[in-house]
């Protein structure tokens, strides 16, 4: 694990209580990185994880978080991640943000390999990470937060594989909430709609920058990664008896997965 000195920014309550500690997955870019930044500004201790060590090191230099590079599609890597993180103490929150979409093909032409990769990145990664940190949370309390999508609640043409994966991830959260009732663990889902980040659509469209830009063309103010991070941190900072089961957040210009107001 690599780390930097703690940030000088503190929250109003930091003088009276020790800072809480969070693990954020998929932290090298987009919503994950924005969540690390905001948690640090609220005086949380944060461990950032993703595959790209160079980006994590830059984020640590910027924010004062610590980091562990790991591939959450590999069980051994998740086990190592948990050992390294928990060696420095328990965590109060796990933000399951890692995931992503691949392709926009109709179901009839869908690539099974891409569907499998999306299932690994969105579902099994969240499952492995949650299983690794849940035992200590059941003993002392904590939050499991799942960053899903409005794709977890409805479908749209060309979204079959991603929709299927996000529906499955949401079911992990919904089932855990039933299985853990009465225990000191909150299970939270944040489901964003259209979010303009540097890599989501670019990765989905296999690096086609022009096609990625068209996703957001004419949309007045799609959500930003910082907007979603605000929702995540707000949910985590509710009083311990308050559970935000599921929060859907869209830009004002988006009414559903398929109905978006575009200018021009």
JOVEN-V917442 format. One record per pair of residues at least 24 apart in sequence whose ideal C-beta (glycine too) atoms are under 10 Angstrom apart, sorted by the first residue. I is the first residue (numbers start at 1). J is the second residue. Records with the same first field share a line. If there is no record, write none. Layout:
I=J, J
//
This chain:
1=47, 49, 60, 66, 67, 68, 69, 81, 84, 85, 87, 88
2=53, 56, 57, 60, 61, 65, 66, 67, 68, 69
3=45, 47, 60, 64, 65, 66, 67, 68, 88
4=57, 59, 60, 61, 62, 63, 64, 65, 66, 67
5=60, 61, 64
6=40, 43, 45, 63, 64, 65, 66
7=37, 40, 41, 42, 43, 44, 45, 46, 62, 63, 64, 65
8=43, 64
9=40, 41, 42, 43, 63, 64
10=41, 42, 43
11=41, 42, 43, 44, 237
12=42, 43
13=42, 43, 237
14=42, 43, 44
15=43
17=43
18=43, 45, 92
19=43, 44, 45, 46, 92
20=44, 45, 46, 91, 92, 93, 142, 143, 236, 237
21=45, 46, 47, 66, 85, 88, 89, 90, 91, 92, 93, 142
22=46, 47, 48, 65, 91, 92, 93, 94, 95, 142, 143, 145, 232, 233, 236
23=47, 48, 49, 66, 68, 81, 82, 85, 86, 91, 92, 93, 94, 95, 96, 97, 129, 132, 133
24=48, 49, 50, 59, 65, 67, 93, 94, 95, 96, 97, 98, 145, 147, 229, 232
25=49, 50, 70, 72, 78, 81, 94, 95, 96, 97, 98, 99, 125, 126, 129, 147
26=50, 51, 72, 95, 96, 97, 98, 99, 100, 121, 125, 147
27=52, 55, 56, 59, 60, 63, 65, 67, 68, 95, 97, 98
28=52, 53, 54, 55, 56, 57, 58, 59, 67, 69, 98, 199
29=55, 59, 100, 197, 198, 199, 200, 203, 225
30=97, 100, 195, 196, 197, 198, 199, 200, 203, 224, 225, 228, 229
31=95, 97, 99, 147, 190, 192, 195, 197, 200, 223, 224, 225, 226, 227, 228, 229, 231, 232
32=59, 95, 97, 98, 99, 147, 197, 225, 228, 229, 232
33=58, 59, 62, 63, 65, 97, 197, 198, 225, 226, 229
34=97, 195, 197, 224, 225, 226, 227, 228, 229, 230, 232, 233
35=95, 97, 145, 147, 190, 225, 226, 228, 229, 230, 231, 232, 233, 236
36=60, 62, 63, 64, 65, 67, 95, 97, 229
37=62, 63, 65, 225, 226, 229, 233
38=63, 225, 226, 228, 229, 230, 232, 233, 234
39=63, 65, 93, 95, 229, 232, 233, 236, 237
40=64, 65
41=233
42=233, 236, 237
44=92, 93, 233, 236, 237
45=88, 89, 91, 92
46=91, 93, 95
47=81, 84, 85, 86, 88, 91, 94
48=95
49=77, 78, 81, 84, 85, 97, 98, 129
50=97, 98
51=77, 98
70=98, 125, 129
71=98, 121, 125
72=96, 98, 99, 120, 121, 124, 125, 126, 127, 128, 129, 132
73=98, 117, 120, 121, 124, 125, 128
74=120, 125, 128
75=124, 128, 131, 132
77=125, 128
78=124, 125, 127, 128, 129, 130, 131, 132, 133
79=128, 132
80=132
81=128, 129, 132, 133
82=128, 129, 131, 132, 133, 135, 136
83=132
85=132, 133
86=132, 133, 135, 136
89=136
90=133, 136, 137, 139, 140, 141, 142
91=133, 136, 137, 140, 142, 143
92=137, 140, 141, 142, 143, 236
93=133, 137, 142, 143, 144, 145, 186, 188, 232, 233, 235, 236, 237
94=126, 129, 130, 132, 133, 134, 137, 142, 143, 144, 145, 146
95=129, 143, 144, 145, 146, 147, 188, 190, 229, 232, 233, 235, 236
96=122, 125, 126, 127, 128, 129, 130, 133, 144, 145, 146, 147, 148, 169, 172, 173, 188, 189
97=125, 126, 145, 146, 147, 190, 228, 229, 232
98=122, 125, 126, 129, 147
99=123, 125, 126, 146, 147, 148, 149, 162, 165, 166, 169, 200
100=162, 165, 199, 200, 203, 204
101=149, 151, 159, 161, 162, 163, 165, 166, 200, 201, 203, 204, 205
102=161, 162, 165, 203, 204, 205, 206
103=158, 159, 160, 161, 162, 204, 205, 206
104=156, 157, 158, 159, 160, 161, 162, 201, 204, 205, 206, 211, 215
105=158, 159, 160, 161
106=157, 158, 159, 160
107=155, 157, 158, 159, 160, 161, 163, 164
108=160
109=158
110=158, 160, 161, 164
111=161
112=161
114=161, 162, 204, 206
115=160, 161, 162, 164, 165
116=161, 165
117=161, 165
118=161, 162, 163, 164, 165, 166, 168, 204
119=161, 162, 164, 165, 168, 169
120=165
121=165, 169
122=146, 147, 148, 149, 151, 152, 161, 162, 164, 165, 166, 167, 168, 169, 172
123=164, 165, 166, 167, 168, 169, 170, 171, 172
124=165, 168, 169, 172
125=169
126=168, 169, 172, 173
127=168, 169, 172, 176
130=172, 173, 176, 187
134=176, 180, 183, 185
137=180, 183, 184, 185, 186
138=180, 183, 184, 185
139=183, 184, 185
140=184, 185
141=183, 184, 185, 186, 240
142=184, 185, 186, 240
143=184, 185, 186, 187, 188, 235, 236, 237, 238, 240, 243, 244
144=172, 173, 176, 177, 180, 185, 186, 187, 188, 189
145=173, 186, 187, 188, 189, 190, 232, 233, 235, 236, 244
146=170, 172, 173, 174, 176, 187, 188, 189, 190, 191, 246
147=188, 189, 190, 191, 192, 228, 229, 231, 232
148=172, 173, 189, 190, 191, 192, 246, 248
149=189, 190, 191, 192, 193, 194, 195, 200, 248, 257
150=191, 192, 193, 194, 248, 249, 250, 254, 256, 257
151=191, 192, 193, 257
152=189, 191, 246, 248
153=189, 191, 193, 246, 248, 256, 257
154=256, 257, 258
155=257, 258
156=256, 257, 258, 259
157=257, 258
159=204, 257, 258
162=204
163=257
166=191
170=246
173=245, 246
174=245, 246
177=243, 245, 246
184=240
185=243
186=235, 236, 238, 240, 241, 242, 243, 244, 245
187=243, 244, 245, 246
188=231, 232, 235, 236, 238, 243, 244, 245, 246, 247
189=235, 244, 245, 246, 247, 248
190=228, 229, 231, 232, 234, 235, 236, 244, 246, 247, 248, 249
191=228, 231, 246, 247, 248, 249, 250
192=223, 225, 227, 228, 231, 232, 247, 248, 249, 250, 251
193=222, 223, 228, 248, 249, 250, 251, 253, 254, 255, 256, 257, 260
194=219, 221, 222, 223, 250, 251, 253, 254, 257, 260
195=222, 223, 224, 225, 226, 227, 228, 249, 250, 251
196=221, 222, 223, 224, 225, 227, 251
197=222, 223, 224, 225, 228
198=225
200=225
215=260
216=251, 260, 262
217=262, 263, 264
218=253, 260, 261, 262, 263, 264
219=251, 253, 254, 260, 261, 262, 263
220=251, 252, 253, 261, 262, 263
221=251, 252, 253
222=250, 251, 252, 253, 254, 260
223=249, 250, 251, 252, 253, 254
224=251
227=251
//
